[in-house]
């Protein structure tokens, strides 16, 4: 290389990497030999038609399913067979396609549950409640309220039961609960499902703000192509359990295989 040449930029560090991952349920192959990686501080979208294997892959990444073949790395740590709670302790949090809040608990209480991995009180502290445990609970409640405000929930809703909140607000509470565990990697499963276009646009902007404010890496499953193309730096496309395309949003949008398998079906 001559002295006038500009050195190549360093390769992005992968926060999460799947290597030749396959998941079978009996004779059904739900995910078939999929490899992909998520660069640090990026926003990556996983797209594909219904039944393409996206949520199954998410469930393997977070320990709910174990791959039939292949391995999953979180940084340099092999988490292929780790339990979900262990993966959470490593700095991974997720939301679900179907909102999983405790309807009989308030928004604040739901977020406090997400903070439990950061709390020191064990069984003894929970039963006898010494002063330091009560102080920790007060701090956790204050932090929950801060997170609810951060995700855009209005203060009057903080102490309402989760079941009484509008759908969009329930999504905000679920994201706040995921953030309460102080993750480095956040997985969002169809975060804009059920939202109107204005709410989807607001969440798109908020995902960028979360990434920048909290130094997060974000991986999402999303059907709204306007959201995908507006927020993603990389897009991975699955169809029938296989990866059929990967690259920048414009590159993926122009891919003939993607148009036929996903975008074309959506438009038809």
Backbone as CSV, one residue per row, in Angstrom:
resi,resn,N_x,N_y,N_z,CA_x,CA_y,CA_z,C_x,C_y,C_z
1,UNK,0.849,-1.195,0.000,0.000,0.000,0.000,0.881,1.241,0.000
2,UNK,0.606,2.207,-0.894,1.390,3.421,-0.950,1.011,4.333,0.196
3,UNK,1.875,5.336,0.464,1.655,6.245,1.588,0.443,7.133,1.383
4,UNK,-0.030,7.235,0.116,-1.170,8.118,-0.148,-2.511,7.410,-0.014
5,UNK,-2.477,6.096,0.108,-3.728,5.357,0.192,-4.325,5.458,1.585
6,UNK,-5.648,5.558,1.619,-6.359,5.614,2.894,-6.564,4.198,3.418
7,UNK,-6.179,3.920,4.663,-6.370,2.570,5.194,-7.855,2.229,5.296
8,UNK,-8.151,0.961,5.127,-9.547,0.518,5.231,-10.036,0.708,6.659
9,UNK,-11.318,1.102,6.819,-11.853,1.254,8.176,-11.890,-0.092,8.884
10,UNK,-11.744,-0.107,10.204,-11.789,-1.367,10.927,-13.157,-2.025,10.819
11,UNK,-13.172,-3.344,10.780,-14.438,-4.071,10.696,-15.255,-3.836,11.961
12,UNK,-16.570,-3.724,11.788,-17.455,-3.507,12.928,-17.426,-4.730,13.843
13,UNK,-17.458,-4.470,15.134,-17.482,-5.554,16.115,-18.889,-6.138,16.155
14,UNK,-18.979,-7.472,16.089,-20.280,-8.135,16.164,-20.670,-8.341,17.618
15,UNK,-21.853,-7.846,17.972,-22.386,-8.080,19.310,-23.010,-9.465,19.389
16,UNK,-23.673,-9.872,18.308,-24.380,-11.145,18.266,-24.124,-11.796,16.922
17,UNK,-23.913,-13.109,16.946,-23.654,-13.820,15.696,-24.299,-15.204,15.742
18,UNK,-25.034,-15.522,14.704,-25.584,-16.868,14.538,-24.795,-17.570,13.439
19,UNK,-24.381,-18.796,13.698,-23.565,-19.546,12.744,-24.270,-20.845,12.362
20,UNK,-24.768,-20.900,11.133,-25.384,-22.114,10.570,-26.444,-22.691,11.511
21,UNK,-27.342,-21.817,11.962,-28.346,-22.220,12.943,-29.543,-22.868,12.244
22,UNK,-29.940,-24.034,12.763,-31.105,-24.762,12.275,-31.987,-25.121,13.461
23,UNK,-33.304,-25.015,13.275,-34.247,-25.460,14.296,-35.319,-26.321,13.646
24,UNK,-35.440,-27.559,14.166,-36.438,-28.492,13.656,-37.442,-28.814,14.756
25,UNK,-38.705,-28.890,14.375,-39.769,-29.358,15.257,-40.333,-30.628,14.625
26,UNK,-39.863,-31.781,15.123,-40.236,-33.027,14.459,-39.658,-33.033,13.061
27,UNK,-40.511,-33.191,12.070,-40.032,-33.187,10.681,-40.059,-31.818,10.037
28,UNK,-40.527,-30.792,10.764,-40.621,-29.446,10.208,-39.337,-28.666,10.469
29,UNK,-38.750,-28.114,9.411,-37.560,-27.275,9.550,-38.034,-25.827,9.587
30,UNK,-38.015,-25.220,10.781,-38.505,-23.852,10.942,-37.442,-22.823,10.572
31,UNK,-36.192,-23.116,10.908,-35.051,-22.268,10.542,-33.998,-23.189,9.949
32,UNK,-33.481,-22.830,8.775,-32.639,-23.756,8.013,-31.284,-23.144,7.682
33,UNK,-30.265,-23.482,8.477,-28.869,-23.130,8.193,-28.686,-21.616,8.005
34,UNK,-29.157,-20.848,8.982,-29.089,-19.390,8.906,-27.852,-18.878,9.643
35,UNK,-27.087,-18.025,8.968,-25.955,-17.322,9.580,-26.158,-15.823,9.379
36,UNK,-25.955,-15.054,10.428,-25.977,-13.596,10.305,-25.349,-13.004,11.563
37,UNK,-24.996,-11.722,11.483,-24.424,-11.072,12.652,-25.012,-9.681,12.817
38,UNK,-24.911,-9.174,14.053,-25.448,-7.866,14.400,-24.298,-6.986,14.871
39,UNK,-23.875,-5.996,14.076,-22.752,-5.140,14.475,-23.098,-4.256,15.679
40,UNK,-22.107,-3.962,16.461,-22.293,-3.140,17.660,-22.860,-1.771,17.296
41,UNK,-23.840,-1.311,18.100,-24.491,-0.012,17.979,-25.226,0.176,16.651
42,UNK,-25.598,-0.938,16.024,-26.367,-0.867,14.782,-27.842,-1.116,15.063
43,UNK,-28.675,-0.842,14.055,-30.079,-1.247,14.069,-30.265,-2.179,12.884
44,UNK,-30.571,-3.432,13.176,-30.699,-4.477,12.159,-32.127,-4.991,12.180
45,UNK,-32.730,-5.134,10.997,-34.092,-5.665,10.895,-34.069,-7.062,10.293
46,UNK,-34.943,-7.899,10.820,-35.150,-9.261,10.332,-36.549,-9.293,9.741
47,UNK,-36.652,-9.525,8.441,-37.950,-9.467,7.783,-38.212,-10.761,7.024
48,UNK,-39.461,-10.897,6.572,-39.863,-12.063,5.806,-41.348,-12.283,5.954
49,UNK,-41.935,-13.099,5.055,-43.372,-13.366,5.136,-43.725,-14.093,6.432
50,UNK,-45.019,-14.136,6.756,-45.460,-14.929,7.899,-45.010,-16.372,7.738
51,UNK,-44.511,-16.957,8.831,-44.038,-18.339,8.781,-42.625,-18.499,8.266
52,UNK,-41.909,-17.381,8.078,-40.554,-17.464,7.529,-39.529,-17.950,8.548
53,UNK,-39.892,-17.940,9.854,-38.958,-18.408,10.878,-38.363,-17.307,11.723
54,UNK,-38.882,-16.087,11.592,-38.275,-14.947,12.282,-38.383,-15.071,13.804
55,UNK,-39.585,-15.322,14.306,-39.758,-15.412,15.758,-39.063,-16.644,16.312
56,UNK,-39.039,-17.739,15.555,-38.293,-18.927,15.986,-36.817,-18.585,16.158
57,UNK,-36.262,-17.821,15.220,-34.868,-17.405,15.344,-34.672,-16.517,16.565
58,UNK,-35.599,-15.563,16.785,-35.540,-14.712,17.979,-35.533,-15.568,19.245
59,UNK,-36.411,-16.575,19.266,-36.505,-17.422,20.451,-35.220,-18.209,20.701
60,UNK,-34.500,-18.554,19.648,-33.196,-19.212,19.836,-32.154,-18.218,20.341
61,UNK,-32.188,-17.006,19.831,-31.213,-15.999,20.253,-31.356,-15.651,21.722
62,UNK,-32.573,-15.792,22.265,-32.826,-15.418,23.660,-32.988,-16.624,24.583
63,UNK,-32.717,-17.832,24.077,-32.682,-19.005,24.940,-33.998,-19.719,25.144
64,UNK,-35.082,-19.235,24.541,-36.365,-19.924,24.693,-36.377,-21.242,23.927
65,UNK,-35.685,-21.284,22.800,-35.470,-22.523,22.049,-33.973,-22.774,21.960
66,UNK,-33.615,-24.050,21.874,-32.227,-24.404,21.608,-32.097,-24.870,20.164
67,UNK,-31.078,-24.397,19.448,-30.915,-24.820,18.060,-30.725,-26.328,17.945
68,UNK,-31.255,-26.884,16.870,-30.999,-28.289,16.557,-29.564,-28.449,16.076
69,UNK,-29.099,-27.462,15.322,-27.713,-27.429,14.841,-27.232,-25.981,14.863
70,UNK,-25.907,-25.805,14.801,-25.315,-24.476,14.751,-25.045,-23.921,16.131
71,UNK,-24.542,-22.696,16.156,-24.243,-22.065,17.443,-24.526,-20.574,17.382
72,UNK,-24.696,-19.984,18.576,-25.001,-18.562,18.720,-23.977,-17.958,19.661
73,UNK,-23.360,-16.854,19.246,-22.334,-16.193,20.032,-22.794,-14.789,20.414
74,UNK,-22.629,-14.448,21.671,-22.858,-13.096,22.168,-21.482,-12.527,22.465
75,UNK,-20.988,-11.684,21.573,-19.576,-11.313,21.646,-18.740,-12.563,21.387
76,UNK,-17.877,-12.906,22.331,-17.080,-14.131,22.218,-17.671,-15.271,23.036
77,UNK,-18.809,-15.030,23.695,-19.397,-16.029,24.595,-20.409,-16.899,23.838
78,UNK,-20.257,-18.201,23.937,-21.190,-19.135,23.310,-22.433,-19.265,24.185
79,UNK,-23.590,-18.820,23.666,-24.838,-18.872,24.434,-25.833,-19.859,23.827
80,UNK,-25.341,-20.765,22.988,-26.219,-21.667,22.249,-27.177,-22.414,23.161
81,UNK,-26.695,-22.847,24.322,-27.527,-23.650,25.227,-27.769,-22.958,26.573
82,UNK,-27.584,-21.646,26.595,-27.799,-20.900,27.843,-29.293,-20.688,28.091
83,UNK,-29.657,-20.640,29.382,-31.045,-20.374,29.758,-31.398,-18.904,29.497
84,UNK,-32.697,-18.596,29.313,-33.101,-17.207,29.069,-32.647,-16.249,30.162
85,UNK,-32.740,-16.645,31.445,-32.350,-15.734,32.523,-30.853,-15.460,32.512
86,UNK,-30.076,-16.461,32.101,-28.626,-16.274,32.008,-28.301,-15.310,30.870
87,UNK,-28.973,-15.477,29.734,-28.754,-14.581,28.597,-29.142,-13.154,28.964
88,UNK,-30.242,-13.000,29.713,-30.634,-11.669,30.185,-29.543,-11.055,31.052
89,UNK,-28.935,-11.874,31.915,-27.879,-11.367,32.799,-26.645,-10.940,32.020
90,UNK,-26.504,-11.430,30.784,-25.383,-11.041,29.933,-25.642,-9.735,29.188
91,UNK,-26.850,-9.148,29.361,-27.138,-7.856,28.746,-28.028,-7.909,27.526
92,UNK,-28.909,-8.918,27.452,-29.848,-9.045,26.335,-31.269,-8.910,26.870
93,UNK,-32.083,-8.073,26.246,-33.487,-7.928,26.623,-34.332,-7.979,25.363
94,UNK,-35.617,-8.363,25.530,-36.484,-8.461,24.363,-37.919,-8.079,24.711
95,UNK,-38.666,-7.742,23.660,-40.112,-7.635,23.755,-40.699,-8.757,22.908
96,UNK,-42.026,-8.939,23.008,-42.677,-10.047,22.320,-43.712,-9.542,21.325
97,UNK,-43.974,-10.377,20.313,-44.976,-10.043,19.307,-46.332,-9.825,19.966
98,UNK,-46.695,-10.704,20.868,-47.903,-10.543,21.671,-47.486,-9.978,23.022
99,UNK,-47.973,-8.792,23.344,-47.535,-8.086,24.551,-47.724,-8.974,25.780
100,UNK,-46.701,-9.047,26.619,-46.730,-9.912,27.800,-46.554,-9.091,29.077
101,UNK,-47.496,-8.207,29.303,-47.498,-7.446,30.545,-48.384,-8.141,31.569
102,UNK,-48.166,-7.810,32.845,-49.042,-8.288,33.906,-50.204,-7.299,34.020
103,UNK,-51.368,-7.702,33.509,-52.495,-6.786,33.400,-53.011,-6.263,34.723
104,UNK,-52.849,-7.054,35.809,-53.349,-6.650,37.123,-52.331,-5.835,37.911
105,UNK,-51.211,-5.488,37.260,-50.193,-4.653,37.894,-50.119,-3.327,37.150
106,UNK,-49.662,-2.285,37.833,-49.557,-0.978,37.206,-48.389,-0.939,36.229
107,UNK,-48.349,0.117,35.432,-47.233,0.303,34.514,-45.909,0.343,35.275
108,UNK,-45.882,1.077,36.377,-44.658,1.169,37.185,-44.247,-0.203,37.696
109,UNK,-45.191,-0.968,38.206,-44.866,-2.284,38.765,-44.344,-3.232,37.687
110,UNK,-44.897,-3.139,36.480,-44.391,-3.963,35.386,-42.929,-3.644,35.071
111,UNK,-42.589,-2.363,35.074,-41.209,-1.981,34.782,-40.279,-2.387,35.929
112,UNK,-40.757,-2.308,37.156,-39.948,-2.731,38.302,-39.562,-4.201,38.191
113,UNK,-40.464,-5.026,37.649,-40.143,-6.438,37.455,-38.952,-6.600,36.516
114,UNK,-38.897,-5.759,35.488,-37.775,-5.825,34.560,-36.450,-5.471,35.197
115,UNK,-36.508,-4.782,36.344,-35.289,-4.349,37.036,-34.761,-5.396,38.011
116,UNK,-35.470,-6.537,38.144,-35.125,-7.485,39.209,-33.716,-8.045,39.065
117,UNK,-33.205,-8.125,37.815,-31.858,-8.673,37.631,-30.789,-7.747,38.201
118,UNK,-31.152,-6.465,38.422,-30.190,-5.510,38.957,-30.296,-5.355,40.475
119,UNK,-31.289,-6.007,41.090,-31.529,-5.821,42.524,-30.751,-6.844,43.356
120,UNK,-30.361,-6.434,44.564,-29.537,-7.288,45.426,-30.360,-8.104,46.411
121,UNK,-31.608,-7.718,46.625,-32.427,-8.399,47.639,-32.733,-9.825,47.198
122,UNK,-32.353,-10.790,48.018,-32.692,-12.183,47.757,-33.903,-12.585,48.567
123,UNK,-34.028,-13.880,48.833,-35.173,-14.383,49.578,-35.220,-13.780,50.986
124,UNK,-34.058,-13.725,51.660,-34.010,-13.183,53.014,-34.482,-11.731,53.036
125,UNK,-33.940,-10.928,52.122,-34.308,-9.521,52.081,-35.771,-9.304,51.771
126,UNK,-36.325,-10.156,50.872,-37.726,-10.013,50.497,-38.663,-10.338,51.654
127,UNK,-38.251,-11.279,52.511,-39.103,-11.682,53.633,-38.989,-10.707,54.800
128,UNK,-37.756,-10.360,55.178,-37.548,-9.557,56.391,-37.462,-8.056,56.125
129,UNK,-37.238,-7.685,54.858,-37.270,-6.291,54.415,-36.490,-5.341,55.317
130,UNK,-35.177,-5.535,55.446,-34.373,-4.581,56.202,-34.357,-3.228,55.497
131,UNK,-33.871,-2.182,56.162,-33.931,-0.828,55.571,-33.293,-0.726,54.199
132,UNK,-32.173,-1.409,53.988,-31.511,-1.281,52.680,-32.371,-1.857,51.553
133,UNK,-33.187,-2.880,51.851,-34.088,-3.436,50.845,-35.185,-2.424,50.512
134,UNK,-35.731,-1.760,51.526,-36.770,-0.760,51.280,-36.218,0.412,50.472
135,UNK,-34.965,0.808,50.770,-34.344,1.889,49.991,-34.179,1.466,48.532
136,UNK,-33.773,0.222,48.344,-33.583,-0.277,46.982,-34.911,-0.282,46.220
137,UNK,-35.998,-0.644,46.888,-37.309,-0.648,46.245,-37.740,0.764,45.858
138,UNK,-37.463,1.734,46.733,-37.798,3.126,46.421,-37.009,3.593,45.200
139,UNK,-35.727,3.269,45.150,-34.886,3.653,44.012,-35.363,2.977,42.730
140,UNK,-35.752,1.705,42.846,-36.232,0.968,41.676,-37.530,1.571,41.151
141,UNK,-38.419,1.968,42.049,-39.677,2.595,41.639,-39.401,3.936,40.940
142,UNK,-38.467,4.715,41.487,-38.127,5.994,40.857,-37.537,5.778,39.461
143,UNK,-36.678,4.763,39.358,-36.078,4.459,38.059,-37.147,4.007,37.056
144,UNK,-38.130,3.230,37.519,-39.217,2.784,36.644,-39.990,3.975,36.100
145,UNK,-40.257,4.961,36.946,-40.989,6.146,36.509,-40.160,6.949,35.498
146,UNK,-38.861,7.012,35.715,-37.978,7.699,34.769,-38.018,7.013,33.398
147,UNK,-38.005,5.680,33.403,-38.018,4.943,32.139,-39.356,5.106,31.420
148,UNK,-40.450,5.108,32.177,-41.758,5.305,31.556,-41.847,6.684,30.911
149,UNK,-41.300,7.676,31.586,-41.271,9.015,30.988,-40.382,9.027,29.741
150,UNK,-39.272,8.304,29.793,-38.334,8.265,28.663,-38.984,7.661,27.421
151,UNK,-39.794,6.611,27.609,-40.418,5.973,26.440,-41.674,6.706,25.973
152,UNK,-42.060,7.782,26.668,-43.141,8.620,26.185,-44.491,8.386,26.823
153,UNK,-44.537,7.627,27.921,-45.809,7.442,28.612,-46.103,8.686,29.448
154,UNK,-47.359,9.132,29.423,-47.736,10.306,30.211,-47.861,9.922,31.690
155,UNK,-47.469,10.832,32.570,-47.394,10.525,33.999,-48.700,10.015,34.594
156,UNK,-49.880,10.532,34.200,-51.117,9.991,34.782,-51.308,8.494,34.537
157,UNK,-50.629,7.952,33.532,-50.781,6.525,33.206,-49.830,5.640,34.010
158,UNK,-48.868,6.240,34.704,-47.865,5.438,35.398,-48.486,4.460,36.397
159,UNK,-49.516,4.920,37.098,-50.100,4.111,38.169,-51.420,3.470,37.759
160,UNK,-51.696,3.440,36.469,-52.868,2.719,35.973,-52.502,1.259,35.727
161,UNK,-53.483,0.376,35.849,-53.246,-1.034,35.542,-52.871,-1.174,34.067
162,UNK,-51.938,-2.064,33.788,-51.496,-2.245,32.412,-52.643,-2.634,31.498
163,UNK,-53.588,-3.421,32.010,-54.722,-3.870,31.196,-55.635,-2.720,30.792
164,UNK,-55.555,-1.594,31.490,-56.411,-0.441,31.204,-55.765,0.543,30.226
165,UNK,-54.540,0.295,29.843,-53.826,1.232,28.969,-54.141,0.952,27.506
166,UNK,-54.157,1.992,26.661,-54.284,1.766,25.224,-53.127,0.923,24.701
167,UNK,-53.360,0.309,23.536,-52.376,-0.622,22.979,-50.997,0.024,22.810
168,UNK,-50.972,1.229,22.250,-49.677,1.884,22.034,-48.935,2.130,23.327
169,UNK,-49.676,2.487,24.392,-49.040,2.705,25.696,-48.537,1.390,26.293
170,UNK,-49.258,0.299,26.056,-48.778,-1.001,26.529,-47.446,-1.352,25.869
171,UNK,-47.315,-1.032,24.580,-46.037,-1.249,23.893,-44.928,-0.430,24.554
172,UNK,-45.227,0.792,24.920,-44.221,1.632,25.572,-43.802,1.045,26.918
173,UNK,-44.779,0.538,27.675,-44.461,-0.071,28.979,-43.573,-1.291,28.771
174,UNK,-43.864,-2.082,27.741,-43.059,-3.282,27.498,-41.618,-2.912,27.144
175,UNK,-41.448,-1.861,26.353,-40.088,-1.420,26.014,-39.377,-0.898,27.261
176,UNK,-40.100,-0.128,28.099,-39.498,0.365,29.344,-39.075,-0.790,30.240
177,UNK,-39.902,-1.830,30.309,-39.547,-2.991,31.133,-38.285,-3.667,30.594
178,UNK,-38.156,-3.770,29.285,-36.945,-4.350,28.705,-35.724,-3.488,29.020
179,UNK,-35.889,-2.164,28.956,-34.763,-1.269,29.241,-34.360,-1.301,30.708
180,UNK,-35.278,-1.708,31.585,-34.991,-1.708,33.024,-33.864,-2.664,33.392
181,UNK,-33.636,-3.675,32.574,-32.548,-4.615,32.866,-31.189,-4.099,32.390
182,UNK,-31.182,-2.864,31.869,-29.951,-2.203,31.402,-29.220,-3.041,30.347
183,UNK,-29.912,-3.385,29.261,-29.297,-4.244,28.243,-28.301,-3.489,27.375
184,UNK,-27.426,-4.260,26.744,-26.574,-3.736,25.682,-27.168,-4.068,24.324
185,UNK,-27.974,-5.149,24.277,-28.624,-5.597,23.049,-30.115,-5.715,23.313
186,UNK,-30.922,-5.045,22.481,-32.377,-5.043,22.640,-33.006,-5.672,21.407
187,UNK,-33.821,-6.713,21.611,-34.531,-7.385,20.535,-36.005,-7.004,20.608
188,UNK,-36.525,-6.461,19.520,-37.906,-5.993,19.461,-38.664,-6.830,18.443
189,UNK,-39.703,-7.546,18.898,-40.488,-8.409,18.026,-41.756,-7.671,17.601
190,UNK,-41.755,-7.172,16.368,-42.857,-6.410,15.783,-43.323,-5.266,16.695
191,UNK,-42.434,-4.335,16.987,-42.787,-3.272,17.939,-43.898,-2.354,17.476
192,UNK,-44.113,-2.209,16.151,-45.156,-1.287,15.685,-46.469,-1.998,15.348
193,UNK,-46.560,-3.293,15.646,-47.800,-4.023,15.353,-48.979,-3.365,16.063
194,UNK,-50.042,-3.111,15.331,-51.240,-2.512,15.909,-51.201,-1.006,16.035
195,UNK,-50.095,-0.385,15.624,-49.984,1.068,15.737,-50.461,1.746,14.454
196,UNK,-50.955,2.983,14.608,-51.310,3.759,13.424,-50.028,4.371,12.836
197,UNK,-50.103,4.944,11.611,-48.885,5.460,10.972,-48.146,6.506,11.802
198,UNK,-48.874,7.358,12.503,-48.212,8.380,13.319,-47.451,7.741,14.483
199,UNK,-48.065,6.738,15.118,-47.389,6.041,16.221,-46.176,5.286,15.713
200,UNK,-46.292,4.662,14.538,-45.162,3.928,13.963,-43.998,4.860,13.657
201,UNK,-44.294,6.027,13.106,-43.253,6.998,12.805,-42.571,7.478,14.079
202,UNK,-43.374,7.720,15.131,-42.794,8.152,16.402,-41.879,7.084,16.981
203,UNK,-42.293,5.813,16.875,-41.465,4.740,17.411,-40.190,4.563,16.592
204,UNK,-40.288,4.770,15.277,-39.095,4.709,14.429,-38.057,5.727,14.895
205,UNK,-38.495,6.951,15.127,-37.580,7.993,15.602,-37.052,7.659,16.991
206,UNK,-37.917,7.064,17.841,-37.511,6.730,19.195,-36.469,5.614,19.207
207,UNK,-36.565,4.666,18.269,-35.561,3.597,18.214,-34.169,4.175,17.947
208,UNK,-34.103,5.146,17.052,-32.807,5.792,16.803,-32.314,6.511,18.053
209,UNK,-33.219,7.190,18.747,-32.833,7.905,19.962,-32.354,6.934,21.039
210,UNK,-33.052,5.801,21.207,-32.621,4.796,22.178,-31.217,4.299,21.870
211,UNK,-30.996,3.983,20.599,-29.675,3.488,20.196,-28.576,4.497,20.555
212,UNK,-28.841,5.763,20.267,-27.825,6.787,20.486,-27.698,7.174,21.958
213,UNK,-28.847,7.355,22.640,-28.827,7.786,24.050,-28.237,6.728,24.965
214,UNK,-28.638,5.477,24.745,-28.299,4.392,25.665,-27.171,3.506,25.146
215,UNK,-26.592,3.862,23.987,-25.499,3.074,23.390,-25.922,1.634,23.155
216,UNK,-27.148,1.473,22.666,-27.715,0.150,22.451,-27.385,-0.380,21.055
217,UNK,-27.496,-1.687,20.923,-27.598,-2.348,19.628,-29.019,-2.901,19.554
218,UNK,-29.691,-2.726,18.417,-31.096,-3.120,18.300,-31.284,-4.074,17.129
219,UNK,-31.956,-5.189,17.414,-32.365,-6.144,16.388,-33.881,-6.228,16.446
220,UNK,-34.554,-6.032,15.306,-36.011,-6.075,15.335,-36.589,-6.903,14.222
221,UNK,-37.723,-7.532,14.525,-38.602,-8.116,13.525,-39.675,-7.074,13.244
222,UNK,-39.935,-6.829,11.966,-40.918,-5.789,11.647,-41.561,-6.077,10.299
223,UNK,-42.881,-5.896,10.223,-43.612,-6.086,8.965,-43.820,-4.767,8.224
224,UNK,-43.807,-3.657,8.948,-44.033,-2.357,8.325,-42.773,-1.958,7.559
225,UNK,-42.828,-2.045,6.226,-41.628,-1.817,5.426,-41.174,-0.358,5.470
226,UNK,-42.090,0.551,5.729,-41.683,1.950,5.877,-40.796,2.101,7.108
227,UNK,-41.145,1.408,8.185,-40.324,1.427,9.393,-38.976,0.773,9.124
228,UNK,-39.000,-0.402,8.484,-37.759,-1.140,8.210,-36.803,-0.288,7.383
229,UNK,-37.314,0.281,6.308,-36.445,1.054,5.420,-36.012,2.365,6.050
230,UNK,-36.786,2.870,7.005,-36.452,4.146,7.621,-35.480,4.049,8.772
231,UNK,-35.404,2.880,9.427,-34.620,2.805,10.660,-33.388,1.904,10.548
232,UNK,-33.390,0.984,9.576,-32.368,-0.072,9.571,-31.089,0.349,8.855
233,UNK,-29.977,-0.117,9.383,-28.700,0.002,8.680,-28.382,-1.291,7.922
234,UNK,-28.962,-2.378,8.373,-28.817,-3.665,7.689,-30.137,-4.414,7.807
235,UNK,-30.460,-5.163,6.763,-31.694,-5.956,6.739,-31.334,-7.382,6.349
236,UNK,-31.854,-8.349,7.118,-31.711,-9.767,6.797,-33.092,-10.306,6.477
237,UNK,-33.203,-11.051,5.370,-34.498,-11.531,4.894,-34.551,-13.050,4.969
238,UNK,-35.606,-13.563,5.620,-35.856,-14.998,5.670,-37.076,-15.341,4.834
239,UNK,-37.066,-16.532,4.252,-38.239,-17.079,3.574,-38.190,-18.587,3.706
240,UNK,-39.267,-19.167,4.204,-39.317,-20.607,4.459,-38.121,-21.077,5.289
241,UNK,-37.726,-20.269,6.260,-36.672,-20.655,7.183,-35.259,-20.418,6.698
242,UNK,-35.092,-19.990,5.462,-33.753,-19.769,4.911,-33.477,-18.280,4.729
243,UNK,-32.210,-17.903,4.866,-31.816,-16.528,4.555,-31.705,-16.388,3.046
244,UNK,-32.467,-15.446,2.473,-32.441,-15.275,1.022,-31.767,-13.979,0.597
245,UNK,-31.555,-13.055,1.538,-30.898,-11.792,1.186,-30.414,-11.109,2.457
246,UNK,-29.409,-10.252,2.280,-28.885,-9.475,3.401,-28.122,-8.285,2.843
247,UNK,-28.283,-7.130,3.497,-27.556,-5.953,3.053,-28.236,-4.683,3.528
248,UNK,-27.857,-3.565,2.925,-28.483,-2.298,3.255,-29.929,-2.267,2.788
249,UNK,-30.743,-1.359,3.346,-32.170,-1.312,2.985,-32.424,-1.169,1.487
250,UNK,-31.711,-0.266,0.823,-31.942,-0.053,-0.608,-31.566,-1.289,-1.413
251,UNK,-30.456,-1.926,-1.026,-30.002,-3.137,-1.717,-31.027,-4.265,-1.574
252,UNK,-31.528,-4.446,-0.357,-32.494,-5.517,-0.113,-33.814,-5.230,-0.812
253,UNK,-34.241,-3.979,-0.780,-35.512,-3.617,-1.414,-35.494,-3.900,-2.910
254,UNK,-34.313,-3.794,-3.542,-34.204,-4.012,-4.983,-33.921,-5.460,-5.354
255,UNK,-33.704,-6.321,-4.375,-33.366,-7.721,-4.644,-34.571,-8.449,-5.243
256,UNK,-34.429,-9.056,-6.423,-35.581,-9.729,-7.054,-36.169,-10.841,-6.189
257,UNK,-35.317,-11.584,-5.487,-35.809,-12.656,-4.633,-36.649,-12.128,-3.491
258,UNK,-36.257,-10.985,-2.937,-37.024,-10.377,-1.853,-38.352,-9.844,-2.380
259,UNK,-38.316,-9.211,-3.531,-39.545,-8.678,-4.119,-40.550,-9.811,-4.331
260,UNK,-40.075,-10.936,-4.824,-40.968,-12.062,-5.079,-41.458,-12.704,-3.781
261,UNK,-40.532,-12.909,-2.833,-40.877,-13.660,-1.631,-41.620,-12.833,-0.594
262,UNK,-41.320,-11.534,-0.552,-41.878,-10.738,0.547,-42.592,-9.486,0.080
263,UNK,-41.854,-8.603,-0.526,-42.459,-7.342,-0.911,-43.566,-7.515,-1.939
264,UNK,-43.349,-8.429,-2.886,-44.364,-8.692,-3.904,-45.614,-9.272,-3.298
265,UNK,-45.444,-10.192,-2.327,-46.616,-10.779,-1.662,-47.365,-9.723,-0.875
266,UNK,-46.606,-8.818,-0.250,-47.254,-7.778,0.556,-48.080,-6.846,-0.327
267,UNK,-47.530,-6.556,-1.497,-48.184,-5.594,-2.384,-49.382,-6.201,-3.109
268,UNK,-49.405,-7.530,-3.254,-50.462,-8.183,-4.000,-51.750,-8.299,-3.201
